[in-house]
Amino acid sequence: MYTIEMLTHYLQDLCDTFKDAICVTDAEGICVLVNKRHADLTGIKKEDILGKRVQDLVHLGLFDTVINSSIVTSGEPISQVQKLSNGKTLHLDGRPIKDAQGNVLFVVTILRDITTLTALRSELATQKELLETLQNNAFDQSELKAPLIMQSKSMQRLCAEALAIAETDVTVLLLGETGVGKDVVARRIHRDSRRARAPFVKVDCGSIPENLIESELFGYAPGSFSGASRNGKAGLVEAASSGTLFLDEIGELPLPMQSRLLRVLQDFEVMRVGATSPKPVDVRIIAATNKDLEREVDRGRFRSDLYYRLKVAVLRIPPLRERKTDIQPLAESFLTYYAARYKKKMQFSAGALEALTQHSWPGNVRELENTIQGVVATAHKTVVEAEDLFTIPRSSSGSSNFDFRLPQIDGRSLKDLMKDIEQTILTRGLEKYGSLTEMAKHFKMDRSTIFRKVKEMERMGRGEKLIGHRGRPSKKEIERREMGR
């Protein structure tokens, strides 16, 4: 017959049969029993823990927390997560053993390895954050409206260079005026790279508010700031991991964010707002700008170290006016796309194609696309004529607007550009209505305001008087019109 003494004698052997680790401590926190699994799990030998206070082991850095003292104080079971110095994560389930008076004599703690489970949960949480980021920003992975046109020799050379660069993983810097198609070239590089099946994430650095750009780009840890998601959020850099991050208008990126981006390029890791440790990212950077970054560096508006990190493979995309042979095929591609979209059948007349080729297109491919889209959307006939391209239809009141081309925008302030447009409108208005009084009436402005603007325009160096006695066209202006100048 088995006795209590025999059971006590074999207690250690009994505990060693459990698959979970067991640790028994007394009311002072001194370890009085551990099983074999405990040593296997924690890496601490039995002789190194028996007779020791578990609180002292925390001070030695072997554990990051213990629950014994809390159970002794409360007399209630407690569960908690413990991290070991060997990198493992354990779930602690501690329960008190009490005497007849209810005093805690011992604490029995069951330890289970949840390292793998914790890693899986972390991975699932990260994937969920990335998915939410991708969904919230609605990244367009679809085909482009029109192919990358390569009729001109300059574009053929550029596409050949882009293909060679795509086969590598180097950082790319795309330079060119607004609307030349930097986005199209960036997508082509991504499509021809080994990352083609991974995300292509576009970030417009100039459109994100400065107070949000850090969290949008780099994400944030749980509870980083008021209003933040309690689960944290992945940034756009993380969302592009394994794929391509396209930073459009990088010249607009604030200086503090430039230093953060430099870390991504140097170390390929990202630090979320409020986080204490970085996350590795495998991402290719393609940046684009219409600014002269060297000049921005000289002015202190762009970090020189970031500039040289970006200036690895540089592609300069020529403006549309320098590759006129691309205009017609581009226009026809846009016409085909928008005609199908709006369920219409349309084609260009010979005169329309000539007008398209002769136009300077200061807004480049974007201006061309918007022009074709507008023509198709408002068309009531199947053939697009030259006058349909650059003339704004009459308004419902019967008065017409004016046909004029936008001024060149390179290197000029918005104020100067708007002044040029205003001068063109005033000149055409005076031609059409014949006097300042009539022009003020149709423009719905005070005559004195119109007069002041015209006189200011003359003082700015137009070279001739536009108005004469009582606000009518000057003699020189009348002669100019008669000569058809």
PEMO-V20235 format. One line per field, one symbol per residue. ss: DSSP state (a for helix, b for strand, c for the rest). phi: phi as a letter, one per 40 degrees, with the letter a starting at -180 (. if undefined). A space follows every 10 residues. Layout:
ss = ???
phi = ???
This chain:
ss = cccaaaaaac aaaaaacccc bbbbbbcccb bbbbcaaaaa aacccaaaac ccbaaaaaac ccbccccaaa aaaacccbbb bbbbccccbb bbbbbbbbcc cccbbbbbbb bbbcaaaaaa aaaaaaaaaa aaaaaaaccc cccccccccc ccaaaaaaaa aaaaaacccc cbbbbccccc caaaaaaaaa accccccccb bbbbcccccc ccaaaaaacb cccccccccc ccbccaaaac cccbbbbbca aaccaaaaaa aaaaaaacbb ccbcccccbb cccbbbbbbc ccaaaaaacc cccaaaaaaa ccbbbbccca aaccaaaaaa aaaaaaaaaa acccccbbca aaaaaaaacc cccaaaaaaa aaaaaaaacc ccbbcaaaaa cccccccccc cccccccccc cccaaaaaaa aaaaaaaaaa aaacbaaaaa aaacccaaaa aaaaaaaaac ccccccbcaa abbcaaaaaa aaccc
phi = .cbdcccccc dccccccccc cbbbbcccgc cbabcccccc ccgbcdccbc gbcccccccc gcbbabbdcc ccccgbcbba cbbcccgcbb bbbbbcbbcc cgcccbbbbc bbcbdccccc cccccccccc cccccccfcc bccccacccb cccccccccc cccccdcbbc cbbbbiccgc hccccccccc cccccdcccb bcbcccbcdd cbcccccbga cdgcacgccc cgaccccccc dgbbbbccfc ccccdccccc cdccccbfab bccgcbbcbc bbbbbbbaab cccccccccg caccccdccc cbbbbbcccc ccbccccccc dccccccccc ccfbbaaccc cccccccccc fccgcccccc cccccccbcb acbccdcccb bcdccccgcb cbcaccccbc gbcccccccc cccccccccc cccgaccccc cccfbccccc cccccccccc hcgaccbbcf gcdccccccc cccgc
